Amino acid sequence: MNPDDAGNYGAPPRPYLVLVNQLGTYTLWPGVYDTPVGWPIAHGPAVRSECLDFIRRSPSPGRFAPLPASAA
């Protein structure tokens, strides 16, 4: 287990969420708090390291996908 996933004093790991806004920007969010308006859940609840892995594997904001051949 990743040390970041461990809770304090032997407590179970804290849950986290990955939220995403309309621009495709991801953020790590503590799972014990209500999610802010405009930031739907993209992943989770899961331990912190799993959420960070999800963000790393996801397309980066600001990158544009190529146009489909039919649109060119």
C-alpha positions in Angstrom: 0.0 0.0 0.0 1.2 3.5 -0.8 2.0 5.5 2.4 -0.2 8.3 1.1 -3.2 5.9 1.3 -2.8 5.1 5.0 -5.0 6.8 7.5 -3.7 8.3 10.7 -3.0 6.1 13.6 -4.1 2.9 11.9 -7.4 4.3 10.7 -8.7 3.1 7.3 -7.5 5.0 4.2 -9.4 8.2 3.5 -11.5 8.1 0.3 -10.8 10.6 -2.5 -12.6 11.5 -5.7 -11.4 12.8 -9.0 -13.6 15.7 -10.2 -13.6 17.2 -13.7 -14.9 20.6 -14.8 -16.4 21.6 -18.2 -12.9 22.4 -19.5 -11.7 18.8 -18.8 -9.5 19.9 -15.8 -9.2 17.2 -13.1 -8.8 17.8 -9.4 -8.3 15.5 -6.5 -11.1 16.0 -3.9 -11.4 14.6 -0.4 -14.3 12.1 -0.5 -15.7 13.3 2.9 -16.8 16.7 1.5 -19.7 17.5 -0.9 -18.6 18.1 -4.4 -18.7 21.7 -5.7 -21.3 22.7 -8.3 -19.9 22.2 -11.9 -17.4 19.5 -10.9 -19.0 16.1 -11.5 -17.2 12.9 -10.3 -15.0 11.3 -12.9 -13.5 8.6 -10.7 -13.9 7.2 -7.2 -14.3 7.0 -4.3 -10.9 5.4 -4.2 -7.6 5.7 -2.3 -5.4 8.7 -3.2 -2.9 6.8 -5.3 -5.6 5.2 -7.4 -7.1 8.7 -8.0 -3.7 10.1 -9.0 -3.1 7.2 -11.4 -6.5 7.9 -13.0 -5.5 11.5 -13.5 -2.1 10.6 -15.0 -3.8 8.2 -17.5 -6.4 10.7 -18.5 -5.9 13.1 -21.4 -4.3 16.4 -20.3 -6.4 19.5 -20.3 -5.5 21.9 -23.2 -4.6 19.1 -25.6 -6.9 19.0 -28.6 -8.0 15.8 -30.1 -7.4 15.6 -33.9 -10.4 16.3 -36.1 -12.1 13.3 -37.5 -11.4 12.7 -41.2 -15.0 13.6 -42.0 -14.6 17.0 -40.5 -11.4 17.9 -42.3 
